[in-house]
Amino acid sequence: MSNSISIYIHIPFCKSKCIYCDFVSFPNCEKFFDTYLEKVKQEIDYHASKLKNRNVKTIFIGGGTPSLLGGEDIFNLVTFVLQKFSVSKQAEITIEVNPESFTKEKALWWKKAGINRLSFGLQSDDDIVLKKLGRIHNFSQFQNAVKEAKSLGFSNISADVLLGLPNQTPQKIRQTLRKIAKLGLAHISAYGLQVEKGTKLFELIKNEQIKLPDEDLSNEIYNSAYLELKELGFHRYEISNFSKKGFECQHNQNYWVRGEFLGIGAGAYGFIDGAHYENTSNLVDYIKKDYVPQNIEKESKKTKMEETIMLALRTEKGLNISNFNKTFNIDFCEKFKPALDKLSQQKLIKITKNHIKITNFSISNAIILQFFMLID
């Protein structure tokens, strides 16, 4: 077990809810900001008392819209974590930012707190599409925010874009990526749009009010995004994440190698000492009740094996065979021979001396499923 952990802090507040959002987030709840932050500090205290000897290597403030909070609020929150935990001097500290809530004043507070990575939620460069999605910023606000952040000394800046949007084409995604890369970004995340039950998007699609690209076109869009980013100097290190050299997101990399992490805040979940836990997603309950981690569950060998395979095969490095054999005391190539033979013949995986890599990320879920079917 490593002595290092990561910390994720969830800020579940937004100005408005996007039509595709399935995250724990609550619009127009400014009255809860102060009491929520106090509760978050209590939870940090709770975990710090139990994990005194752990070194924190990354901190990620996500949401929701963390940039909705005042700059001083974020400063005080980060400072509190630094006081309670042993945080590496080289720690990557990220805050998610929505362009419309970015201000120079807030950014100066973030910098003062030690935040060194900004992750902007752009999603699209098309203002009409942004409006349809329920986003309340426009592309110009994003451009101005990035330029302002760079002028203040932030060099590690990321942007999220969505793939599979209404009317999106391979040509359009390439144009979008070229446009945003010109701003000097260090990292771009390109996520496939997920349609989750219970969201407004799910209902709009069900009622045929919105039409998304079909599976084949979505795969074309993904592959075009990959090729364009490669040409622009971004290397893919995970299925949805691309960076300039040295700017890979360390926090996410910890997830992909099954590193341990704390999840702080309403709806957050964590993985500590071989057990997963989850916090209540009920905002009022989280604020009013004494903090106790919920649904603590020691993972089974089957779950651990599935998660190890799934997370590793989503990365460009792939799955390390010798590490897998050592962890589970089995011969990977023998146990999964039927899947390896089938996928190799189809040229969907590449097997080297010590690694297995997926060659076609656009159908990664179907490939990973072949391995899951052989786990008992």
N, C-alpha and C positions, 0 to 999 in steps of 0.2 A: 504493500500500500504506500502510495506516495504521500509525502508530508504536505504537498501543495494542494490547494483548493481554489476554485473560482467562486465568485459571488455574483448572483443575478438579483437585481432589485426591481420589482415590478411597480410601476406607477400607472394605475388603471383609469386614468382620467383623460377625456378627450373633449374637444369642442363639439364634435358631432361624430356619429358612428358611420363608418364606410359601409357600403352595401354588401361587401364580401367578408366583413370582419367577424371572426368567430372567437376572438381573444376576449379575455376578461377585461372589459373596459366600460366605463360609464360616462356618458356625455352630460355636460352641464351640472357638475357636482362640485363646484368651487367651494361650497360650504364645508366640504369634508377634508379639504386639503391639509389643514393644520393638524387636525386630530389623526388623520391617516399617517402623516409623517411621524407623529409622536409614537404611534403604534408600531410603525416600521422600526423605529429606534429601539423600542422594547424588544422586538423580535431579534434584532441584531445583538442586543445585550444577551438574550437567551442563548443564542448559538455561540457567541464569543466565550461565554463562561464554560462551555463544554468542549471548545476546540482551541484552547489556549496555545497549543503547540503547533498549530497549522500555519503555514505560510500562504498568503493570498497572492496569486500571480495575475489574476485578472478581475476586474469589476465591470459589470455591464448594467447600465440603468436603462430599462426598456419599458414598453407599455403596450397599449395606451400611448400617451404623448407626454413624455417626461419634460419636454421643452415648454410645456404649458405652465409649469411651475415657475415661480420667481427664481432668478439667478442665485440669490442669497439662500433660498431654500435648498437648492441643489448643492451649493457650497457647504452648507451646514450638514447635509446628509453625508456627503463624501468625507468630510472632516471627521464625522462621528465614526464612520467605518475605519478610517485610518487610526483613530484613537483606540478602538476596541480590538483591532486585529493587527497582526504582524504582516504588513503589506510590503511586498518587494519594491525596491526603489525603481525597478524597471517595469513595474506593473503596467499593463495596458488597461486604461480606464476609459470606457465608452459611454456615450449618451446618445440615445435615439432622438432625432430632431425632425419635427415637421417644419417645412419652409415658412409657413405663415406665422409660426410662433417664435421664430428665430429673431433675436435682436442683438445688437452689438453689446449692450449692457449685460445681458444674460451670458453671452459668450465670454466676456471678460471675467465674470464670476466663475464660469466653468474652468477657465484656464487657471485661475487662482486656486481652485480646488485641486488641480492636478489632472483634470480630464485631458486626455491627449488623443482621443479618437472620436470623431463625429460620424454618426450614421444617419444620413438623410433619407426620409421616406418620400421618394419622388413618385414612383410607380409608372408615370408616363410623361412624355413631353407634349402631349396633345391636351390642350385646355378643355376641349369638348369632352374627351374621354374622362379626364379627371373629374369633371362635373358629374358625369353619369355614374362614376364610382362613388360619389359622395365625398370626394376630397375637397377641401376648402382652400387649397392653394392653387396658384397657376405656375407655369414653367418659369416665368420671369422672376417670381419670388424665389424659386429654387436657385436660379443663376445668381441672383444678387446675394443670397445667403451664403452660397459657397465662396463667392469672391470676397465677401466681408470676412468670412472665417479664415480664409487664406491670408488676408491682409493682417489678421491678428496673430498669425503664427501657427495656425493649425495646419499641419501637413498631412496627417493621416485622416483623410476624409473619404467616406464611402457613400454610395447611393444605391437604393433599392429600385429595381424596375420589375414590372410584372409581365410575364409572357402568357399569351393566350387571351389577350383582351379583345373586346368587340372590334371588328374591322381591322385587326392587326394582321400584318403580312410579314413574310421574311424580309422584304425590302424595307418596310417601315421600321422594324426593330433595328435593322442595321443603321438606318438614318438616325434613330434615337440614340443609339450607343455612340455613334460618331460625334453627335452634338454634345452629349454630356462629357465624353472623354476630353473634349477640348478645354474643359474647365480645370483640368489638371487633377482629376480624382486619382486616388491611390488604390481604390477598391470598388468593385461593382458587384452587387448581388442580383442575380436574375432568377426570380422565382416563378414557377408556373402558377397561374391563378387557380386556387382551389375553391370549389363550390361546396360549401358546407350547409348541411340541413339547419334550418332555423335562422338563416341569414336572409336579408332582403333579396340578395342576388339569387338565391335558390328559388324564391317565389317568382321572381321576374322571369327566370328561365323556364320554370314550370308553366307559367302563363304565356310563354312565347313572346314576352316583351323585350327580351334581350337574347341575342344569339351569339354564342362563342365559337371560335374556330373548332373544327372537328379534330379528332386525335391525330390524323395524318398531317394536317396543317400545323397543329401545335408542335409536332415533332420537327417539322421543317423550320418553324420559327425558332425553336431551341437550337437546332444545329446551325442556323444562320447567325444567331446571337453568339454562339461559341466561336465560329469562324471569324466573325467581325472583331470580337474581343481579342482573339489571338493576334490578329493583324495589328490591333491597336497597342499591343505589348502587355496585355493582361493574361496571366496564365491561370488556367482552371486548376484549382487545388481541391475542390469539392464540387459535386454536381451543379450547385447553384451559385458557387462563389468563385470570383475571379479577382486577381490582384496583381499589382506591380510587384516586382521582386522585393521581398522583405516586408510587405504590408499585408500579409495574410492575417486574418482575424484570429488572434491567439485564444480568445474566449471560446469561439465556436470550435476551434481545433481541440480544445479540452473536452468538449462534448463528444467529438467524433472518435477520440481514443478512450472513451468511457472514463474520463477523469472525474474526480469527485467535485461536487459543487453545491453551494447553498442556494436555495430559492427563497427570496425574502419578499413578503407582500401578499396581498389577496390573490388567490388563484395560482400562486407560484408553486413550483415543485422542485425538490432537490434530491441529491443522491450522495449519501454520506455513510461511511462504514458498511458498504455493501447493501444498503437498504434505501429504497425510494420512499419519499414522503410527499405529502401534498397539503397545501393550505386551503382553507375554505375560500370559495370564490364569491361568497356573500359579503359584500362590502360592509354592511352594518354589523354582521356577526364578527367579522375580522376586527373592526374598530372597538366593539363593545366587550367582547369576551376575552378572558385571559388566554394568552397565546399558548397553544399546544399543537405540535405538528400532527396532521391527520393522515389516516390511511398509510401508516408505516408498514412497509412490506419488504421482507428479505427476498431478494430475487432468486428464482429457481435456476438450476443449471440450464434448462431449456431456454428460459428468457434471456439469460446471460449470453448463451451461444447465439441466439437469434440477433440480439442487439449488436454483438461483436461483429457478426457477418454483415449485417445491414449497414452499420455505420462505416465500417472499413471499405466496403465495396462502393460506397457513395463518394469516396475520395479518389483523387488521381493516383495516389500511391498504391491503393488497393489493400488487400488483406495480406498480412505477414503470416506465412504458413507456420514457420517455426515457433513464433510467439503463440499462435493459436494452439498448436500441439502441446506446448509447454503448459499453457493455462488450463486446458481441458483434459490433458493426459490421453490424447487420442491421435490417430493418424488422419489428418484432414483429407489427404488425397485418397485414402482408402475408404473412409466413411462417405465421402461425397463423390465418389467415382462416377456414378451414373450421371449426375448433373455436370460434372467436369467434362466427361466424354461428349455429352450432348451439346453443351454450350461451346466447347472447343471446335467441334465439327461445324457448327453454325457460325464460327468466328465471332462469337459474342463476348468471349473472354480471352484474355492473353495470360498464359501461365509461364512464369519465369522460374528460376531456381528456387526462389523463396517468396514470390508474391503472385497473387491472382488479381487481375485488373479487368474491369468491364471496358469493352471497346465501344459500346453504343449506349451512352447515358440516357438517351431519350426513351429507352425501354428498360431502364434499370430495375423498376419494380418487378417486372415479369421475370427478369434474370434472377434477382435475389430470391424470389418465390421458389425457384427450382431447388435452392439449397434448403429453404425452410421445410419443404416437403419431406426431407430426409432426416429431420431432427425428431427424435422420439422423447 
